[in-house]
Amino acid sequence: MLQILTTSLSLLGGPVTVAAPTVLMTPPQTPVHGARIRRKRKELRMRPRYHTASAQSKPTKPQGKLTTYKVMVEKSTGYPIEKFAQEVEHILLDERGWQSSGKVTFWRKKKARIRIILATPATVDRLCRPLNTNGYVSCHKQGTVALNVARWRENAAAFPGDLQGYRTYLINHEVGHALGQRHRYCKRDGSPVPVMHPQTYGFINCADNFWPLNWEMSRVRGPRRWKIR
């Protein structure tokens, strides 16, 4: 709306001056309630949906910390949930894995401290923020192991081993982070590369290795007390 100021005349017979009109901005309209509801419904539709693997019986003689984990697969990946759960279990319970340290015993539950999620690259990027995974790599963040389904299906270009070796490395590496491990690097030519080396980017002058080394297992502290979900 416009508000026009009063015209003023000079007492000395000077020219007439007219003040410029002042434009008063009307306040922005609040969004229509129905529009907000539609937007929220759209956001809900865009959220990833998951399959969750069935729970297992509690281990009879756990050693160290009983470490619960759940296995999830984003539905849009098309990857079978039970197949992925069996692959994860096979790696975690292998005698060469973290459990052989005697400090942790893995137990698959539907409510757990560690979530292992196989997801699309876009969903992994979202789960890993603020870490930039660039639609390519996987990550661990506060008890969530987010695995890029493209890497799970296709391997990584710089990785020197086969697909099964990469999957073994990927689970051991990211779950290692959930057990309190940080990145380690191969410093001696010809020695086995640590599983906590970021092998997706490759390595030089080291021997292939997809399992935690003895000195890595000695540093296992167990999972932090992330919220069970």
C-alpha positions as CSV (number, residue, x, y, z in Angstrom):
1,M,0.0,0.0,0.0
2,L,1.2,3.6,-0.7
3,Q,1.1,6.5,1.8
4,I,1.4,9.9,0.0
5,L,2.8,12.8,2.1
6,T,1.1,16.2,2.0
7,T,2.3,18.7,-0.6
8,S,4.1,21.7,0.8
9,L,4.5,25.2,-0.8
10,S,7.4,27.6,-0.2
11,L,6.3,30.9,1.6
12,L,8.7,32.8,-0.8
13,G,6.8,31.8,-3.9
14,G,9.4,29.1,-4.8
15,P,8.6,26.0,-6.7
16,V,6.2,23.4,-5.4
17,T,7.9,20.4,-3.9
18,V,6.3,17.0,-3.5
19,A,7.8,14.4,-1.2
20,A,8.4,11.1,-2.7
21,P,5.9,8.4,-1.8
22,T,6.9,6.1,0.9
23,V,6.3,2.4,0.2
24,L,5.2,0.4,3.2
25,M,5.9,-3.3,2.7
26,T,3.1,-5.6,3.7
27,P,4.2,-8.5,5.9
28,P,4.8,-11.8,4.2
29,Q,1.9,-14.2,4.3
30,T,2.3,-17.3,6.5
31,P,2.3,-20.6,4.6
32,V,-1.0,-22.3,4.2
33,H,-1.5,-25.0,6.8
34,G,-2.4,-27.5,4.1
35,A,0.8,-26.7,2.2
36,R,2.9,-27.5,5.3
37,I,1.1,-30.9,5.7
38,R,1.8,-31.7,2.0
39,R,5.5,-30.8,2.4
40,K,5.8,-33.0,5.5
41,R,4.2,-35.9,3.7
42,K,6.5,-35.5,0.8
43,E,9.5,-35.5,3.1
44,L,8.3,-38.6,4.8
45,R,7.9,-40.3,1.4
46,M,11.5,-39.3,0.5
47,R,13.0,-40.8,3.7
48,P,14.7,-44.1,3.0
49,R,12.9,-47.3,4.0
50,Y,14.7,-50.3,5.4
51,H,14.4,-54.1,5.8
52,T,15.8,-55.2,9.2
53,A,17.2,-58.7,9.7
54,S,15.7,-61.0,12.3
55,A,17.3,-61.3,15.8
56,Q,19.3,-64.2,17.0
57,S,19.5,-66.1,20.2
58,K,21.7,-64.7,22.9
59,P,25.2,-66.3,22.9
60,T,25.6,-68.9,25.6
61,K,29.1,-68.1,26.7
62,P,30.0,-64.6,25.6
63,Q,33.6,-63.4,26.1
64,G,34.4,-59.8,26.9
65,K,31.7,-57.2,26.2
66,L,28.4,-58.5,24.7
67,T,28.2,-56.3,21.6
68,T,24.8,-56.0,20.0
69,Y,24.4,-55.1,16.4
70,K,21.5,-54.9,14.0
71,V,21.6,-55.4,10.2
72,M,19.5,-53.2,7.8
73,V,19.2,-52.9,4.1
74,E,17.7,-49.9,2.3
75,K,14.7,-51.3,0.3
76,S,15.6,-49.4,-2.9
77,T,19.0,-51.2,-3.2
78,G,17.1,-54.4,-4.0
79,Y,19.7,-56.4,-2.0
80,P,18.2,-59.4,0.0
81,I,18.3,-58.6,3.7
82,E,18.8,-62.2,4.9
83,K,21.7,-62.6,2.4
84,F,23.4,-59.5,3.7
85,A,22.8,-60.5,7.3
86,Q,24.5,-63.9,6.7
87,E,27.4,-62.2,5.0
88,V,27.9,-59.8,7.9
89,E,27.6,-62.6,10.4
90,H,30.1,-64.8,8.6
91,I,32.7,-62.0,8.8
92,L,32.0,-60.9,12.3
93,L,32.1,-64.4,13.8
94,D,35.1,-65.6,11.8
95,E,38.0,-66.8,14.0
96,R,40.2,-64.2,12.3
97,G,37.9,-61.3,13.1
98,W,37.5,-58.9,16.0
99,Q,35.6,-61.4,18.2
100,S,38.7,-63.6,18.4
101,S,40.3,-60.9,20.5
102,G,38.3,-62.3,23.4
103,K,37.1,-58.7,24.2
104,V,33.8,-58.7,22.4
105,T,31.1,-61.2,21.5
106,F,28.7,-60.1,18.7
107,W,25.0,-60.6,19.1
108,R,22.5,-59.6,16.4
109,K,19.3,-58.0,17.7
110,K,16.6,-55.6,16.4
111,K,17.6,-53.0,19.0
112,A,21.4,-52.7,19.3
113,R,24.3,-50.3,19.9
114,I,25.7,-50.8,16.4
115,R,23.7,-50.5,13.2
116,I,25.2,-52.0,10.0
117,I,23.3,-50.5,7.1
118,L,23.7,-51.3,3.4
119,A,22.3,-48.3,1.5
120,T,22.4,-46.3,-1.7
121,P,25.2,-43.8,-2.2
122,A,22.9,-40.9,-1.6
123,T,21.7,-42.3,1.7
124,V,25.2,-43.1,2.8
125,D,26.2,-39.5,2.1
126,R,23.3,-38.3,4.3
127,L,24.1,-40.7,7.1
128,C,27.8,-39.8,7.1
129,R,27.5,-36.0,7.2
130,P,29.5,-33.9,7.9
131,L,32.0,-36.4,6.5
132,N,32.0,-36.1,2.7
133,T,31.7,-39.6,1.3
134,N,31.2,-38.3,-2.3
135,G,28.7,-41.0,-3.2
136,Y,31.6,-43.5,-3.2
137,V,33.0,-44.5,0.2
138,S,31.4,-45.9,3.3
139,C,31.7,-44.6,6.9
140,H,31.1,-45.1,10.6
141,K,29.3,-42.4,12.6
142,Q,28.2,-42.7,16.2
143,G,27.4,-46.4,16.1
144,T,26.1,-46.4,12.5
145,V,28.1,-48.3,10.0
146,A,26.9,-47.0,6.6
147,L,28.0,-49.2,3.7
148,N,27.8,-48.0,0.1
149,V,25.9,-50.7,-1.9
150,A,27.8,-49.8,-5.1
151,R,31.1,-50.7,-3.4
152,W,29.5,-53.8,-1.9
153,R,28.4,-55.0,-5.4
154,E,31.3,-53.8,-7.5
155,N,34.5,-53.5,-5.3
156,A,36.7,-50.3,-5.3
157,A,38.9,-49.4,-8.2
158,A,42.1,-48.9,-6.1
159,F,41.5,-52.0,-3.9
160,P,44.0,-54.8,-4.8
161,G,41.9,-57.8,-3.8
162,D,38.8,-59.4,-5.1
163,L,35.2,-58.6,-4.2
164,Q,35.0,-61.0,-1.3
165,G,38.2,-59.6,0.1
166,Y,36.8,-56.1,-0.2
167,R,33.6,-57.0,1.6
168,T,35.6,-58.6,4.4
169,Y,37.8,-55.6,4.7
170,L,34.9,-53.2,4.7
171,I,33.0,-54.9,7.5
172,N,36.1,-55.3,9.6
173,H,37.2,-51.7,9.0
174,E,34.0,-49.9,9.7
175,V,33.0,-52.1,12.7
176,G,36.6,-51.6,13.9
177,H,35.7,-47.9,14.1
178,A,32.6,-48.8,16.1
179,L,34.9,-50.7,18.5
180,G,37.0,-47.6,19.1
181,Q,39.7,-48.1,16.5
182,R,41.1,-45.2,14.4
183,H,42.9,-45.3,11.1
184,R,46.3,-47.1,11.0
185,Y,48.7,-47.2,8.2
186,C,51.3,-49.6,6.8
187,K,54.7,-48.2,7.6
188,R,57.0,-51.1,6.7
189,D,57.5,-52.5,3.2
190,G,56.2,-56.0,2.7
191,S,54.3,-56.2,6.0
192,P,50.6,-56.9,6.1
193,V,48.4,-53.8,5.7
194,P,46.4,-53.0,8.8
195,V,42.6,-53.6,8.4
196,M,42.2,-50.0,9.8
197,H,44.2,-48.6,6.8
198,P,41.6,-46.9,4.5
199,Q,42.1,-49.6,1.8
200,T,39.4,-48.3,-0.5
201,Y,42.0,-45.8,-1.7
202,G,44.6,-48.5,-2.1
203,F,48.0,-48.9,-0.5
204,I,51.6,-49.2,-1.6
205,N,54.4,-51.8,-0.8
206,C,52.3,-53.7,1.7
207,A,50.9,-57.2,1.7
208,D,47.2,-57.8,1.3
209,N,45.3,-58.3,4.5
210,F,41.5,-58.0,5.2
211,W,41.5,-59.0,8.9
212,P,42.6,-57.2,12.1
213,L,46.2,-57.8,13.0
214,N,47.1,-59.0,16.5
215,W,48.3,-55.6,17.6
216,E,45.0,-54.1,16.3
217,M,42.9,-56.6,18.3
218,S,44.9,-55.8,21.4
219,R,43.5,-52.3,21.3
220,V,39.8,-53.2,21.1
221,R,37.8,-51.3,23.8
222,G,34.3,-52.4,22.9
223,P,31.5,-50.1,21.6
224,R,30.8,-46.8,23.2
225,R,27.5,-46.4,24.8
226,W,25.6,-45.1,21.8
227,K,21.9,-44.9,22.1
228,I,20.3,-48.3,21.5
229,R,18.0,-48.1,18.4
